[in-house]
Amino acid sequence: MPSTRPPLVLSAATLIANFDRFAVTPMLVLLALGMQVPLASAVAAASGYFLAYGLTQPLWGMLSDRFGRIVVMRGTLFAAAAAGLVSALAPNLAALIAARVITGACVGAIVPASLTYVGDTVPPEQRQGALSDLMAASAMGTALATAVGGVLASFLDWRAVFALPALCAALCAIVIGKLPEPERAQVSGVREHLALVLTNRWALLVFGLVFVEGAVLLGIMTFLPSALVHHGVDVAVAGLATATYGIGVWLFSRLVKALGRRLAVWQLIAIGGTSMALGYLVVALRTDIASVVITALLLGGGWSFMHSSLQTWATSVVPEARGLAVSLFASALFLGSAAASAAAGYAADRGEYTTLFTIAAATAIPLLITASACRYRYQSRTAPV
């Protein structure tokens, strides 16, 4: 019988990948003090990781299509574990940055390969629920990194925050090797492989939609803590208020799994887009701790409903090159969030947070309408007669 949920080790790997990705942010100050370098220099350890994480995903997608999902995940988990331990033992900032870049490049393979594995092994009608399970694990990793990363660095040492996910990644690499390799379509050369995805109009549409979603949701959400600090809230409190986003993702992902059996995918997208728009409207009208907590929870709902639906779509739009399609989907999300963060930086520097959040709320409305309508049309055209 086909599986209806992801293997537990895939959820664990997803949690570890997100913990490793987000844990460095709350401890950058401690890292700078420990290394005796300026904070601006220490930030390179995070930015180098994120850049490598985003840029290498299409490579891992093509390799997983050619050599297999388990082969790629197992190899990158072992490599991430080794680079993570080097990060924990790095004698200077240059060595740390190099180790974090390699770690980010390897960790970048885990989440797309896990999503692709679900696409290979779970029937389409049950795939939304299985992807929601992975999303819950992802949210738990993000929430733990935000809440626990700084605490571990404060009470133990910042090096322990790099060592912990490295050891867990090595354990996952051992266990994940026991999973069966799913069947996949045979791929030809690199050019033909890329053309298969990049000439598919539905695939390009999904990439465009997730680019805008990444810009609106992830890109602008990064300014919630700074908006609170601008209004006089302590930095630590501002971070904890925004961290409720992870709780929102976990809670709403359970609801998505239940409603996924009753509602069409286009309806789930509409719910997610509405939640995003309402979330930014709340914080645009009033910026305090309570409103940011509400907004973070609603954005968690937006991510759970809309992003899981777009993920489900991405796993089915080009099944012959599923690994590459899912990896390009993840890259589009990353690029959208990075573009929005860069574009919004000027407004944030001037304290124009109300304008920033109002634009985000307004942009979420055409996004939800377009995504819902296009998904409905896709479903009507591809439904069996």
N, C-alpha and C positions, 0 to 999 in steps of 0.2 A: 504493500500500500504506500502511496506517496505521502511524504511528510506534510504536516499542516503547521509546523512551527520550526524555527531554527534550532539546530543542536545547541545545547547549553554552552559548549566550548566556544561557539561563534559569538554568543551573547557576551561571554566573559572576555573574549578578545576585543570586541567592540567597546566594552566598558574600559578596558585597559588602554586602548588607543585614545579614547577621549580624555581619560584621566591624564595620560602623558602629554596630550596636546594642550590642555588648559591649565595644568598645575603650575607652570612656570610663571604665569602672569602675577598671581598674588605674592610671589616671593622675590620679585625682581630687586626690590630694595635690599633685602637680606643678602641676595646673591652679590650685588654690587659692593656691599660692605665686606662680605667675606673675601671677595677677590681684590678688594681695595682698588676699585675702578669706578669711574663716574657712572651714574645711572644710565646716561645716554649710551654709553658703551655696552653696558650689560644688556640693554634692550636688544642688541644684535643677536643674542642667544635665542630670543623668542622670534624675532622677525625672520632670521635665517631658517629656523625650523618651519615656520608657517609657509615661507616661500617654497622650500623644498617639498613640503607636504602637498601643496597645490599643483606644482609644475610636474611632478613625477607621476601623477595618477593616470594619465593616458598611457604612459609606458607600461605600468603595471596591468592596465586593462588589456592591452594587446598581448602581453606575455601570458596572462591568465587564459585568454582565448586560445592561445597556441599550445601552452604547456600544461594548463590545468589550474583550477582554483586552489586546490589544497597545496600543490607544489609551490605556488607563489606565496600563499599565506604562511606556510611553514618556513620557507626560506627567509621571508621578510621579518617574521617574528623573531627568528634566531638572530638575524642581523640587527634588528632593533634592540634586542636584549644586550648584545655585545656593545653596541654604540651607547646604550643607556648606562651601562656599567663604566664605560670610558668617561662618560659625562660626569658620573659621580666621583671619579678619581682624577678628573682633569686638574693639572697643576697650575694652569693659567687660563686667562680668558680666551686666547686664541685657540687653545686645545678644546676648551669647552664649546666654543662656537662651531668648530669643525665637527665635533661629536654630535652636537644638537642638529646640525644640518643633515648629517647622515641618518640620525634617528628619525627626523621628520620625513625624510625621503622614504624610509622603510615603513614607518607607521602609516604613511599615506596609502599604502596598498591594502590595509586591513579592512576598513569599512566598505569601500567599493567591492572588494572581493567577497565579503560576507553577504552583501546585498545581491551580488551576482549568483552566489551559491543558492540563496533562497529562490531567486528567479529560475534557477536550473532545476530545483528539487520540489518546489511547492506549486500546486496547480494554480492557475490564474485567479480562480474564484475564491481561493483561500489565501492568496499572497498578501493582501492588505493586512490581515491579522498577523501573519508571520513577520512582516516588515515592522509592524507596530511593536512586536516583542523586541526586535533589534533596536528600535528607536527608544524604547524604555531603558534598555541597557546603556545606550549612548547617553541618554539624559542623566542616568545615575552616575556615569563616569564624569560628566561635566560638573554636576552638582558636587560630587565628592572632591573633585580637583579644586573647585572654587572655595569650598568650605574647609577642606582638610589640608590642602596644599600649604597654605600659609601657616597653619597651626603646626604641622610637622616640621616645617622649616624653622619656626620660632623655638619650639621646645626640644627638637633634636638637632638637625643640621640640614641646610638646603640640599646637601648631597644625598640625603636619605630619600628625598622626593624624587630624585632621578633613579636611585637604586631600586626602589619598591616596584614601579611598573616594569623595570627591566627584568627583575627576577620572575614576576608574574608572566611576562611575555615568553620567557624561556619555558616555563611550565606549560603554557598554552601551546607553544610550538610542538612540544612532545605529544600532548594529548590530541591535537588537531590532526596529526598524522594518521590517526586511527579512523578518521572519517573517510567514507568512500568518495572517490572522484566522480562527480556527476558527468553524464554524457553531454557533449557539446558538439556544435557543428564544426567541421573541418574548415580552417581558414587558409587562404592563399597568401600572396605576398603582402608586404606592408601597405603598398599603394592601394591595392584592391581592398584590403581590410579597412583602411580609412575611408575609401570611397563608398563602401557599403553603408557606412553610418552617415557620412557627411553629405551624401546625395539623397538621403531619406528626409523628406519634408516634415514628416511627423516628428522625427528625432530632433531636427533643428528647431522646431516649434517648442518642444519640451525643454531643450537647452535654453532657449530664449526666455521661457517662462520662469525657469529656476534661477536664471541670472537676475531677473527683476525681483523674484522672491528673496534671493540672497541679499540684494541691495536694500530692500525695504525692511526685512525682518532682522537679519544678522548685522548688516552694515550700520543701521541706525540704532539698533539696540545697544551697541557698544557705548553709546553716549548717555545711557540712562544713569550710570554712576556719576559721571562728570556733571550731569544736570543737577543731581542732588548736592554734590559738593559745591556747585555754583550757588546753591541756595543755603549754604552753611551747614550741611550735614557732614559728619565725620566720614573719612574715606572708608574705614572698615565697615561702618554701618551701611554706607551706600553700596558697597560690594555685596554684603549679605542680603540687602533688599533686592538687588538684581539677581542674585543667585536663586531666588524663588522661581525663576524661569525654568530651571531644571526640574523642580517639583511639579510645575505646571505641565511640562512635557510628559513626565512619568504618569501623572494622573490622567491627563487627556488621552494618552496613548492607550490606556485601558478602555476608555470610552470608545475610541475609534475602533478598537478590536470588536467591541460588542455591536456597534452601529454598522460596521462594515458588512455585516450579514444582511442588513435591512435596507440600507441606503445605497444608491448608485454612487460611483466614484465622483461624478461631477457635483453631486450634492455635498459630499464630504469636502470637496475643494471650496465650495461656496461657504460652508460653515467656517472653514479655516480662514478664508480671506476676510470674512465678516469679523471674526475674532481679532485678527490683526488690526483692522481698521478701528474697531472699538478701543483696542488697547492703546493705540497711539492717540486717539481722541481724548481718552481719560487723562493722559499725562500732558497733553497739549493744553487742556483746560486748567489743570492744577498740578504743580510739581512739588510733591512732598513724599515722605516715606510710604504712606498708605497708598497713594496713587501709583507710585512706581511698583510696589508689590502687586497691585491689581493689574497693572500693565504687563509686568513680567509674566504673571500667570496666564493672562489672555494671549500673550505672544507664544507662550508654551502651547496653548490650545491651537493657535494658528499654525505652528510648526507641526503639531501632531496630526491635524486634519489635512492641511494643504500639502505639506512636504511629503508625508507618507504616501499620499495619493499620487503626487508627481513621481515619487520613487517607484511606485508600483507601475506607473505608466512607462517609466524609463526602462524597467526590466523586461518589458514585453514589446517595445516598439521596433527593435531590431534583434530578434532572438538569435540570428545567425552570428552576430557579433556583440553579444550581450555584455561581455566584460568591458570592451572598449566603450560601448554606449553608456554604461553606468559610470565609468571613470570620467568621461567627458561631461556627463551630467554633474558629477561632483566638482569638477574643475570650474564649470560655469557658475555653480553656487559660490565657490570660493572667490572667483573673479568678481562676481556681482557684489559680494560683501566688501571686498577690498576697494572696489571702485567707489561705492557709496561712502565708506569711511573716509577715503581721501577727499571726495567732493564735499562732504559735510564738515570737514575739519575747520574751514574758514568760519562758518556760521557758529560752530561750537566755541572757537576762540573768542568770538565777539559776544558770547552768552545768548545767542539767538535760538535758544532751545525750543521755545514755543513754535516758532516758524518751522524749525526742523521737524518736529513731531507732527505738525499739521500737514506738511508736505508728504510725510510718510503715510499718514492716515488717508490722504487724498489719493495717493498712488496705489494703495491697497485695493481701492474700489474698482478701477478698471482692470487691475490684475485678476481679481476674483471673477469678474464678469467674463473676461477673455478666456481665462483658464477653464472655467466651468463650461462655457459654450463650446470651446474647442474639444474638450474631453467628451462632451455629449455627442458632438459630431463624429469624433473618432470611434466612439462606442457604437454609434448607429451604422457606420460604414464597415466596421470589422466584425460586428455580431454575426454569428452563424445564421444562415437562412433556414 
